[in-house]
């Protein structure tokens, strides 16, 4: 069963474009994280993004936490609060 991470990020007003550019610049990390299949980003509010990561297993998703935390640490000045990340078992269709 796949591992699915869901991270909700609250963005400071007026920073959405900057955040999107930063996330785009980090998209190459997908190929460096063991067990990561891919990720998607959705604007789920005026100042909110939800990032869905897809991994080969929940174990791989949990093991990616240090890399994910580093990416969000770099975004701290653009966020209103720490991101909320959860890892869940799931199924990925492509």
MARKOL-661324 format. One line per field, with one value per residue (C-alpha): residue in three letters; x, y, z. Coordinates in steps of 0.25 Angstrom, whole numbers, plus 5000, padded with zeros to 4 digits. Layout:
resn: [ala  ...] $
east: [X  ...] $
north: [Y  ...] $
up: [Z  ...] $
This chain:
resn: [unk  unk  unk  unk  unk  unk  unk  unk  unk  unk  unk  unk  unk  unk  unk  unk  unk  unk  unk  unk  unk  unk  unk  unk  unk  unk  unk  unk  unk  unk  unk  unk  unk  unk  unk  unk  unk  unk  unk  unk  unk  unk  unk  unk  unk  unk  unk  unk  unk  unk  unk  unk  unk  unk  unk  unk  unk  unk  unk  unk  unk  unk  unk  unk  unk  unk  unk  unk  unk  unk  unk  unk  unk  unk  unk  unk  unk  unk  unk  unk  unk  unk  unk  unk  unk  unk  unk  unk  unk  unk  unk  unk  unk  unk] $
east: [5000  5005  5008  5001  5006  4996  5002  4994  5002  4996  5003  5005  4996  5002  5013  5006  5013  5027  5023  5019  5032  5040  5032  5035  5049  5049  5042  5055  5056  5046  5057  5066  5056  5056  5042  5036  5027  5023  5015  5004  5000  4986  4982  4971  4969  4972  4985  4986  4993  4991  5002  5000  5012  5012  5022  5024  5020  5016  5030  5036  5027  5031  5046  5045  5041  5055  5056  5042  5044  5056  5048  5038  5048  5053  5039  5037  5037  5025  5016  5007  5009  5016  5011  5002  5007  5001  5005  4994  4993  4986  4985  4991  4986  4993] $
north: [5000  5014  5025  5038  5050  5062  5076  5088  5101  5115  5126  5140  5149  5154  5143  5132  5135  5134  5121  5115  5119  5113  5100  5099  5101  5090  5080  5073  5067  5057  5049  5049  5044  5029  5023  5036  5035  5049  5061  5071  5084  5090  5104  5100  5114  5129  5128  5112  5101  5086  5078  5063  5054  5040  5030  5015  5012  5020  5016  5023  5035  5036  5034  5047  5056  5062  5066  5071  5079  5086  5090  5096  5102  5110  5115  5119  5134  5133  5125  5129  5116  5103  5093  5082  5069  5055  5042  5032  5018  5019  5016  5023  5023  5028] $
up: [5000  4997  5007  5005  5012  5013  5018  5020  5019  5023  5015  5018  5010  4998  4998  4990  4977  4984  4991  4978  4971  4983  4983  4968  4970  4980  4971  4967  4981  4977  4970  4982  4993  4994  4991  4987  4974  4973  4979  4976  4981  4982  4986  4996  5001  4998  5007  5008  5000  5002  4997  4995  4994  4989  4994  4992  5006  5019  5024  5012  5015  5029  5026  5017  5028  5031  5016  5016  5029  5023  5011  5020  5029  5017  5015  5029  5026  5016  5026  5037  5045  5044  5034  5038  5032  5033  5027  5023  5016  5003  4988  4977  4963  4950] $
